[in-house]
């Protein structure tokens, strides 16, 4: 009998008149995968084959807006989900407009958007977790215990869904079973098969598996999905391309991202128009066709767009690729290539009267602690030759050693985004809020910019939330606290003067945080109002048997009702 290897993952949900959704699965052999919903909505798809693994993205049609329907997954007519002995509530597809507990049973216009980044897989059951409980696991446990609780309408995962360069003990044992870890790349993943181990580990946790089956998710990669500091600079990339294992790593990273994350980000209409998706499904084995695509994407990043747009009623989400779309040549560095930047601009400015809120998902924060920002801008100036070749060599070494490769390290791109946000927020149909959602930096904070010229009408905020489940060393805590301090600002200005860095068009201050811990942020959007909350995981009491729980540590209004 065909089995379900991973999934189901509920990815895209459209509550408009089309009433569509997509559900991703991995199976252990070729089959027809089918989804059947209460009320008659359904969909099916034949699996496609990549590197010996079988996948399907099942389009579900016939959903009614404003409803919640349970679904089941069948493989060759045999039900495999939910399992017969499942301890979890039914997996459901909930289309926008569904009633929530706080709406008294009536249809609610609320949109609950939860987001975060940087997630190591949950520790195996019964084993101690060195970094504390996983926020996704804890959220799933809370929703299981109280099925009527308010749950996210969408979960935005802002990078580092898997760690190709920091594998667990369990994964290292699997790697050692197929090759000698004394040979490069050692305990890091080497090829597509080993990437599947990471997703097995990350998405097989029962609680997380159920959560992803019932809450739609949007994903984008960051560096650890491939390797730490991926695409830091032109010289970094040139050096990596000399390493004999790099080509297989980058091709496998792009191939696995396309299969496991990117496909589910697309709408059914986008999938229907996707020539690569059609070609892979048409082949008896789509591996070579997908590999050819990865080769093209590695050679010419501008030929591929990983960024995408999702509309949730009157809220628009732009998920922006800040890793693969970079221009790295010194003197011309941009975090987005010109075509990508035009796309972001067009999507941000299109249909302004139809939006109450604009969310820009970028794994890397636009606004960093001021010291960190100025240090990165200074470093970019040095590496670009502002102080001569000796400083340039020093700047490149420091850039790699200290991970100085955020928006601030691409000053032209930083200013272009500042200009775009001001433009979006200043028109007669400006949204109530423009929120930049980010992760990466292993702490959470709220920052708000002030433009040196006219301030936009919209409330513009940087919302950073990280990690979902990862380590937070003392050095990170101390460094980022100092980065936000008054002394840190003064030191940052000294760096900027030494690098002859041009004055920024915006200044900013921290209005919340920093908060350290495994955590998730949630935006609650109703009409033109917006409320933000931050929930952190608190460890359970082993002696009393109390489970880990999510505790709200901050709530604030971003836009009043």
Secondary structure, DSSP 8 states (H G I E B T S, - for coil): ---EEEEEEEEEEE-STT-EEEEEEEESS--EEEEEETTS-EEEEE-EEETTEEEEEEEEB---TT-EEEEEEEETTEEEES-TT--S---EEE-TT-B-GGGTTSB---EEEEEE--B-----TTS--TT---HHHHHHHHHHH-TTS---SEEEE-S-SS-TTS--HHHHHHHHTTS-TTSTTTTS--SHHHHHHHHHHHH-SHHHHHHHHHS-EEE---GGGT-TTTT--HHHHHHHTTSTTHHHHHHHHHHHHIIIIIHHHS-HHHHHT-HHHHHHHHSSS-HHHHHHHHHHHHH-GGG----EEEEETTEEEEEE--STT-B-STTS-BSS-HHHHHHHHHHHHTTGGG-SEEEEEESS-SS--HHHHHHHHHHHHHHTTTT-HHHHHHHHHHHHHHT--SGGGSHHHHHHHHHHHHHHTTSTT--SEEEEEE--SSSEEEEEEEESS---SSEEEEEE---SB----HHHHHHHHHHHSHHHHHHHHHHHHHTT----SEEEEEEEEEE-SSEEEEEEEETTEEEEEEEEEE---TTTT---EEEEEEEEEEE--
